[in-house]
Amino acid sequence: MALTNHKFLLAARPVGMPKRSDWTYTEEPVGEPKEGELLVQLLYISLDPAMRIWINDARSYMPPVGIGELMRALGVGIVTASRNPRFAVGDYVSGLFGVQEYALTDGRGVAKVDTRAAPLPKYLSVLGMPGMTAYFGLLDTGQPKPGEMVVVSAAAGAVGAVVGQIAKIKNCRVVGIAGGAEKCRYIVQELGFDAAIDYKAAPVSGFLRRHCPEGIDVYFDNVGGAILDAALARLRLGARIVICGAISQYNNTGPITGPSNYLSLLSNRATMKGTLVLDYVDRYAQAGAEMAVWMAAGKLKSREDIVEGLATFPETLLKLFKSENSGKLMLKVG
């Protein structure tokens, strides 16, 4: 029986918060792989804040998704047909497959994953791009030392939760900033953070003074805006600020709000540096192996927020920007 592929194409550049009409939900027959190709049935699709950057018509680290093109997304799935010698039917794989049910690919950028080592969704969370981002962003860019104060924003999110746990593994004191009492409870009681700051309850600056009386050594930023400014005001001498994301700014209809406290970098001889996981592709296996050991020892945990149904993509994506997701957000296809 012929298979049908459902997929989302970008229809318009969003202004502010994306809406369903910014995409076209369409279908097409599933093709047969040609020589060197394989067919992947998507099982889970990753939803990430970076997707909002990818649909802007602006210069970035990757070309923007074109109008009428398949919406870019990471995913994991199973090989259902193959004419590529590197992959066999039944292999589980990860790759940049897009928001669709089936993907025909030549295998470039596709990696096998071992579902005996971890459940498939973990390869989109702690063993996928968020985990790799946290690992390299904290350890290579942040360079935490035992006993230092590490603060991370969006601390209950896919990246922030891993950052905080790795910092604890490296014997740092860790304060997480998250939205809401439940997320703050989660990062302290279940993930082992030393303290949590609920940015929805009161201004962050006051809580930072309380929890970081001697200042911040490493600040891992996922949100930008006012929270970044508050952290800059609490730096210690030689502090490192890791710029991973700025989700508070992605849906702005006006200019991006930059830090007004940047002179703290000068007075504290601090550094602020961006981190991009694509720079570390050749070291993913090393990081994955080390994190798998931590997971087996119970030192590294993750939570996946899985929503069923490909057709829910436009609405489910908005959970990221409304702080409604708990852990790594993804779609279960089908």
N, C-alpha and C positions, 0 to 999 in steps of 0.2 A: 504493500500500500504506500502511495506517495505521501511523503511527510510535508508539513507546512511549517515554515519558520515565521514567528511573530517577532517584530523588532521595533525599536524606537529610533526615529530619525530626527535630527534637529531641524525645526521648522522656522525658528526666529531667535534672535538674540534677546535674552530676557532683560527686562528693565526692572531692577530691584529683585524681589523674590521671584524665582521661576514659577511658571504656571503650566497647566496641562497643555494649553494651546501653543506653547513654545516647542512642543514635539509633535510628530506625526506617528501614530501607532499603525503599523502596516504589516502586511503578510506577503509571503512569496514561497514558491516551491523550494524545498531543500535540494541543493544540487549534489551530484556525486563527486567525490574527490578525484582530481586529475593526478597524473604521475607526480610524486613528491608531496602531495597534499594529504591532509587528514580531516575528518569530520568530527567535531566535538559537540556533544549534547551538553548544554550548560545546565548545571544543577544549582549553583549559587552564584550570585552577582554582587560584587562589592559596591557599596554606595559610600562615597568619600567627599569631604569638603572640596577637594581639588577639582571635582567635576564642575563646580561653579566657575572656576578659573578657566577650564578648558572650553567653555562655551562663550567666553568673551572674545570679541574681535580685537585682541591686544597681544602684543609681544610677550612671550613667556618662555618657560623652559621647554614647552612642547607647542607645536602649531595648534591653533584653535580648531575645534571641530567645525567643519564647513556646513553651511546651510544645505540641508538635504542629505547630509552624511549620517552614517550610523553613530549613535551616541557612544562615546568612548567609555569603557569600564573594564576593570579587572574581573575575572571570573574563574571558577573551577568547574570541571565537568569530566565526562567520560568519553573516551574515543569510541565511536560507533562504526567507523569505517576508516581504513588507512591504506594509502599507497606511498607512505613514507617509511623507510626502513627503521627510523628511530622510534617509531611508535606502533604499538599493536592495539587491536581492538580489545577493549576492557581496561586499558591504561587510564588512570586518573591523572589529569593535567591541570595546570594553571597557566593563565596568560591574559593578554589584553584583548579579550574576545568581543567586547561591546555588549550593549543592552539588547540581547536577543536570545532565542531558544537554541539555535544551532549556529555553529561557526565553522566555515571552511577556512583552513589555514595551511600555509606551507611549512609550518613548524618553527619558524623563526620567532624567538621570544617565548616559546612554549616550553614548560618544564614539567617533568613527571613529579607527582607527589605520592607519598606512601601513606595510605589510609590505615595501615597497621600501626604506624607510629603515632598518629593523631587523627581525630575526626576531620572530615573534609573541610568544614567551615573554619577550622583553626588555620588553614592555609590562606585564608583571607584576613585573618586577624593577627594573633600573636606570632605565627610562623609565616605571615605574609608581609605585604607592604607596610602596614602600621607597625608591626613588631620590628621590622628592619629599620624603619625610620627612627623609632625610639632607640634602638640599640646603637646605631651609628651616630645619630644626632647627639645623644647624651655622652657616649664614651669617646667618640672622636672629636666632636666639636666642643662639648661641655667640659670634658676631661675632669670629672669629679674626683676628689680625693677623700679618703676616709675622714669622717668627722665634719665634713663641710655641710653647709645648709643648701639644700636643693629645693627650689620651688617650681612647680609645674602647673600651668593653667589647663583648662579642659581636662582635669585630672581623672575624670571617670570615663573619658572617651577612649577610643581604640589605641591611640598613640600615648596619651598622657598616663593612662593606667600602667602601661608597660614601662614608661620612663620612671615613674615613681618606684615601681618594684625593683627595677635594675639598680636604681640609686640606693635602695635599702640593701640589696645584695652586696653593693660596694661599700657598705658601712657608712652611709651618709644619713643625716637627718633630713626628713622629707616632709614638706608641707604641700598639700594639693589644693588648688582652687577649683571649685565645681559649683554647679547650679542646683540648689535644692538640698533639703535635709537628707533625703534618701541617698543621693549620690555621695554626699559627705560621709554618711554612715558607712556606705560600701567601701570607700577607699581607705577608711581607718580600720574598721572592724574586720573586713574580709581581705584587703590587700596589704594591710600593715603599715600604711602611712602613719607618721607621727602625729599629724594634725591636719585638719581640713578647714577651709575657708569657704563659706557659702556667699558667693558674690551677690546673690539675690536678697540676702538678709540685711546687709549694711555695706557701706563703702569698704573696699578691699584694703585701702591704705591703713586703716586702724587695726585690722586683724593682722596685717603684716608686721606692724610695730610690736604687737603682742607676741606673735609666734616666732618672729625673727628679730629679737632685740639687738643682736650684734650684726644684723644685715644678712644679705643673700650672697652666696658664693656662685651658685649656678641657677639661672632662671631659664626654664624651657618654655618658650612661648608658643601657644597654639591659637591665640585669640586676637592679639593686637589691641589697639584702642586704649581705653582708660586703664585696663588691667596691666598692660605693658608699662604705661606711664607710672602706675603705682609701684611696680616692681623696680623700675629704674631709680625711683626715689629712695630705695632701701639697699642699694648695692654696697658690698664690702670692697675693700681695696683688692684689685686684681680679679674682680668678678667676670664671669663669662655669661653672656646672654645668647641663647640658641634660638634663632628665628626659624620656626618650623611652619607656622601658618598664621593666618589672621582672619579667622572665621567671622569675627564681629564686623569685618569690613567688606566681605565678599558681595553683599547685596546692596551696598550703598548706591544711591542714585546721584550722589554728589562726590566731591573729592574724597580720597582716602584720608583718614585722620592719622597723622603721624605723631610720634612721641614728642611732647614738649619738654620732657625732663632729660633730653639726650645729653646735656652738659654733665650729667652724672658720670657718663663714660669718661669724660676728661678728668674730673676731679678724683675719680677712683681708679684711673688707669685701667679701665675695664674694656672688654671687647664685646662686640655684637656681630654675630656671623650667621648667615643663612645656612641651612642644611637641606640637601636634596638626596633622597634615597637612590636615585638613578646613578649617582656617582660611585656607588658601592656594589654594583651588580656582581663583580668578580669575587666579592667576599661574602655573598649571601649564604653559601654553604657553611662557612665558618661560623657565622652568627647563628644560623639555624641549629647547628649542632650544639652550640653552647646553650642556647635557650631551651632546647629539648631536654638537656640535662637538668636545668633549673626547674623545668616543668615537672619532670619525673620526681624531683626532690620536693615538690610542693612549694617551691619558692617563687614561682611565676604562674599566675592565674590569668584567665581572660573570660570575658563575658561577651556572648554574641546576641545581638538583637536581630532576630530573623523574622522577616515579614514575608508571607506567602503570596505568590502571584506576580508574574512579570508585568501585568497590566496596571499594577498599583505604583509603578516606578515614579511618575511625576509627584504624586502625593507623598510617597514614602521618603523620597529624597529630602523633602522639606523638614522632616524630623531632625535632620542635622542642624538646620539653621534656627530651629525653634527650641533647641536643647531638650528634645523629647526622646532621643534615643538613649539607651542604657547599654554602653559597650559598643562593640563593632556592629555597625548597621549593614545589613545585607538582605538581598531578596532570595527567597527560595523559588526557583523557577518551576512552573507547572501548578 
